Amino acid sequence: METAPGHLRRRWLQRSLALGGAALLPLAPSPVQASLAGARDIAMSHLHTRERIATVFAIGDRFVPEALGSLDHFLRDHYNGEVGRMDPQLYELLQQVRRELGSQQPFEIISGYRSPATNERLRTTRGGGVARRSLHLDGRAIDVRLPGVTLADLRDAALSVKRGGVGYYPGENFVHVDTGPVRRW
């Protein structure tokens, strides 16, 4: 049975997260967010929209719905504004990569969700560099870089967690990670 103080603390934490935990914020979680036991956070800066976000996306074994909604919006198709549903496992993967590298820097986002129309346009105008059935369409892929970390080190860290696909694009200055089968290119 749950005690009243525990119940009140949980409600206070839920309200705190709903109010400030999932909004577009400066690039550091609030002290309330950072102090939550088992809290996992993510910080990102979108290179195309110039938006930034820092939020606790999970506590213990539960994802924070408000944070996931804010992250979906943040990672929307920056060409047409269409919002897709991102795979929360991407945030787990990115957090593992950042931990592997010992970095506290926010990820720089090149591309998150991609609408079918945008994907087709990029596929037919980029000389074959965009897959017809890209995992970006399903919200299962993200193209990133991490300030202060070489692309090769970022790629190697992503490969070391063995949680999905890793594409290395040094000419375009990003690493692709996804939650599909483990593979590399």
N, C-alpha and C positions, 0 to 999 in steps of 0.2 A: 504494500500500500504506500502511496506517495504522501509525504508530509506536506503540509500547507506551504512552509517556506520554500521547499523544493519546487512545488507547483508554481508559486509566484515568481521564483527566479527564472524558471523555464519560460513563463509567459513574458517576463520582462526581456529576456534574451531574444525571443521570437519577435517581439515588437521592435526591439532595437535593430534586428537584422532587416525586418520589413521596411523600417524607416530609412536606415542609412547603409545597410549592408549590401544592398544590391544596386544602388544607384551609381551613376557615373561619378567617380570620386577622384580625389588626388591619388597619386600612385602608392598609397600605403593604406592597409586596412586600419580601421579605427582601433583604439585600444580595447574596446569591448570585443570586437571581432578577433583580434590577435590573441586575447587571453582565453578564449574558449578552448576547453580541453578537446583535443581531437579535431580542431578546426583546420581546414585546408583552404588556403587562399590562392588567388591568382591576381596578377597585375599585368596590364597590357596597355600599349599605346598604339593606336591605329594610324598608320602612315598616310592613308588616303583621306580619312575623315578628320584627322587631328584630334579625335576624341581619346580620352583615357579612362580606364576603369581599374579599380582595385576592389575586390570583394571576397568574402568567404563563400565558397561555392558548396562546401560540404562540412558537416559536423558529425564526427563518428562515421557511422555507415549510412547516413542520410544526406542526400543532396538538398540544398536550400532552394525551393522553387522560385522565390523572388529573385535570387541571384542568377539562376539559370535563365530566367526571362530577360533579365538585363543583359546577360552575356549573349543571348540570342540576338537581341537588338544591336548590341555593340558589334557583333560579327556579321551583320547583315551584308547583303550584296551591295558593295559601295558604288556600283555602277547605276543601279536602279532603285535602291532602297528596300528591295524585297527581303523580308525577314524569314529565315528558315529556323528549324529546330536543330541546334547543335548537340552532338553526342557528348554528354557529361564526362565520358571516359577520356575525351581529349584533354580536359583540364587536369585529370589525374596524371595523364601521360606527361603533359607539360610541366606539372609540378615535380614529377620524378626527374625529368631532364634537368630542370633548374637546380634541384637538390644535388644531383650527380655532379653538376658543374660548380657547386658551391656559390651560386650567384643569387643575389637579391634583386637584380635589375628586372624591370618589367619587360616582357616580350614585346618586340615590335611586330605588328601584324601587317602582312602584305595582303593576304586574302583569307577569308573564312568561308562563310556560306556563299555559294554561287547559284543563281537561278538558272533554269534550263536555257533561257534566252541568252543570258550572258555567257554561259559555258559554250553554247554553240557559236556565238560570235567570236569568242576568243579562240576556239578550236579552229575555226576557218580562217582566222587572220593572223595567227601566231606561228605558222609554219609547222603545225603538228605537235606543238609543245603542250597542248591541253587534251586530256583524254576525253573521248566521247562519253563515257560513263564515269566521270570523275567522282570521287568520294566527296568532293566539295558540294555536289548536288544534294547529298544526303546529310550534310552537316557533320561529316566524319573526317574532314581533312582541314588542315590549316597550314599556311605558309608563314614562316616566322624567321626572325633573327633575334639575337640577344646581345645588347650592348656590352662591349668589353670581352666578348667571346668570339673567337674565330669561327667561321662557318664550318671548317673541318672539325673543330672540337665540338660544336653544336651537333653536327651530324653524328660524330662518334658517340656522344652521350645519348642521343636518341636511339641509335642502334643498340647500345648497351642495355637499355631497358626492355628490349625485345617485346614490344607491345603493339606493333603495327608497321605500316610502311614508312620508309624514310627515303626521300628524294633529295639529292644534293645538286643545287643550282648555283655554283659559284659565279657564273656569268651574270645571273640575275640577282645575286646577292641575297639568297634565302635558302632555307631548308624546309622541305615539305614533310609534315608528319601526319599520319592518319591512323585510324583505329581499324583498318582492314587487316588482312593477313600479314604476317611478318614477312617483309621483303625489302629490297633496296635497289636503288637505281641512281 
